Amino acid sequence: MSADCHHCHAHDHDPGLPAPGYRRVLWIALLINILMFGVEIAAGLRSGSVSLLADAIDFFGDAANYGVTLAVLSLGLVWRARAALVKSASMMAFGAVVLGKALWSMSQGVPPEPLTMGLIGTLALAANLGVAALLYAFRAGDANMRAVWLCTRNDAIGNLAVMLAALGVFGTGTAWPDLAVAMVMAGLAITSGWTVMRQAGRELAWGAAT
């Protein structure tokens, strides 16, 4: 699940402001992510699933990212790149927190409740696929838009992984599938954040040179 893409090269010009419809799509995505954050936090605490809690934190981070994007949407490339740096740092911080939680939970050995994991994972996947479909047309913009797309894509991948983890927990009666998925999600967040940070750095360098 590589975070790299052919759109991660340096731009030789300002890719320009996004289409007007992008703002409306971001508001829809923001509301969906806030709602799903609440749902997954409650479900993760109830089921004892680290991967669900990880996905809930990711929903919250995405909601914050959408809010930041809306705030800088009409600004120039340099400001949008600076916002992308903040978002890339938050993506990597999320990955580090989830990784630490998963490592701590290894010592507990208590398996989560798989039915709740599967049901909430399915609901979250439906929500993220809807958001991804709305954002797909805007995936190839600047680093700021790139970060939004990667966050949404990672969420959909994470939801599928949570559903597989639920099957693994059900089949084995252990916490290991849940913890393994949580660690994969952490790694994906860290590598995606690094990808966005590199592109934002190139855009900042271009902006400083013009």
Secondary structure as UniProt FT lines:
FT   TURN            6..7
FT   HELIX           21..47
FT   HELIX           50..72
FT   TURN            73..74
FT   HELIX           77..105
FT   TURN            106..108
FT   HELIX           114..135
FT   HELIX           136..138
FT   TURN            139..140
FT   HELIX           143..172
FT   HELIX           176..209
//
